[in-house]
Amino acid sequence: MITVLVVDDSPTVREMVTDHLRRSGLNVVEAVDGVDATEKLQASLPDLVLTDVVMPRMNGYELCRWIKSTYKDKNIPVVMCTTKSEEFDKYWGMKQGADAYITKPYHPPELLDTLKRVYRAAKNDRS
């Protein structure tokens, strides 16, 4: 079963995303911001990270940069899902190492398809 670390400071968004992913057969671990996510990542290794960008303490860009440069598994896929929808925002997210960038509001099937595509690509890269 694929495990997704969902990182978002909005309890409503976290609950909505988590519910959708669980109903789709994925396992979910939740974090309230980037700092909480780094702690969860130290405790266990999810298959991928789905993160918001705008969060207190450590934003999604910083979290992505930390994962891709410092974390023990630098190849863990990171998908950003955020309201920041300008081309520069997407460019900056990808520059930090994000594997995909989705803007809110998103269509639930699009989110699920993106997560599965990114997961498959990462799995193939490790083989």
C-alpha positions in Angstrom: 0.0 0.0 0.0 1.3 3.5 -0.9 1.9 5.8 2.1 1.5 9.5 1.5 2.6 12.2 4.0 0.1 15.0 3.7 1.4 18.3 4.9 -1.0 21.2 5.2 -1.7 23.7 8.0 -5.4 23.8 7.3 -7.2 21.1 9.3 -10.1 21.3 6.8 -7.9 20.7 3.7 -5.9 18.0 5.5 -9.1 16.2 6.4 -10.5 16.5 2.9 -7.3 15.3 1.2 -6.8 12.5 3.7 -10.3 11.3 3.3 -10.1 11.3 -0.5 -6.7 9.4 -0.5 -7.8 6.8 2.1 -11.1 6.2 0.1 -8.8 5.6 -2.9 -6.8 2.9 -1.0 -3.8 4.9 0.1 -2.3 5.0 3.6 -2.0 8.6 4.9 0.2 10.2 7.6 -0.6 13.8 8.4 1.6 16.8 9.3 0.5 20.3 10.2 3.6 22.1 8.7 7.1 21.6 7.4 8.6 21.2 10.8 6.1 18.6 11.8 6.7 16.9 8.5 10.5 16.6 9.1 9.7 15.0 12.4 7.3 12.5 10.8 9.9 11.8 8.1 12.6 11.0 10.7 10.2 8.5 12.3 9.1 6.6 9.2 9.5 6.7 5.5 6.4 7.4 3.4 6.4 6.6 -0.4 5.8 10.3 -1.2 5.0 13.7 0.2 2.1 15.9 -0.7 2.6 19.4 0.7 1.1 22.8 0.7 3.4 25.8 0.2 2.1 28.5 2.5 2.6 27.2 6.1 4.0 28.6 9.3 7.4 27.6 10.7 8.6 25.8 7.5 6.9 26.4 4.2 6.5 23.8 1.4 9.4 25.2 -0.6 11.7 24.9 2.4 10.4 21.4 3.2 11.0 20.2 -0.4 14.5 21.7 -0.4 15.2 19.9 2.9 14.0 16.6 1.6 16.0 16.9 -1.6 19.2 18.0 0.0 19.3 16.7 3.6 16.8 13.9 4.1 18.2 10.3 4.2 16.1 9.4 1.1 16.6 12.3 -1.3 14.7 10.5 -4.0 11.4 10.6 -2.2 8.9 12.2 -4.5 7.4 15.6 -3.5 4.2 16.9 -4.9 3.2 20.5 -4.1 -0.6 21.3 -3.9 -1.2 25.0 -3.3 -3.2 28.1 -4.0 0.0 29.8 -5.3 -0.9 29.5 -9.0 1.4 32.0 -10.8 4.0 30.6 -13.3 6.8 31.8 -11.0 5.4 29.9 -8.1 5.4 26.7 -10.1 8.8 27.4 -11.5 10.1 28.0 -7.9 8.5 24.8 -6.6 10.1 22.7 -9.4 13.4 24.5 -8.8 13.3 23.3 -5.1 13.0 19.8 -6.4 9.3 19.1 -6.5 8.3 16.3 -8.8 4.9 17.8 -9.6 2.9 21.0 -8.8 -0.9 21.1 -8.6 -2.9 24.3 -7.9 -5.9 24.5 -5.6 -8.7 24.1 -6.2 -7.8 20.7 -7.8 -10.0 18.0 -9.2 -9.7 14.9 -6.9 -9.0 12.5 -9.9 -6.2 14.8 -11.1 -4.6 14.7 -7.6 -4.8 11.0 -7.4 -3.5 10.5 -11.0 -0.6 12.8 -10.3 0.4 11.0 -7.0 0.3 7.6 -8.7 2.2 8.8 -11.8 4.9 10.4 -9.6 5.1 7.3 -7.4 5.5 5.0 -10.4 8.2 7.2 -11.9 10.1 7.2 -8.6 9.7 3.4 -8.2 11.1 2.9 -11.7 14.0 5.2 -11.0 15.0 3.1 -8.0 14.8 -0.2 -9.9 
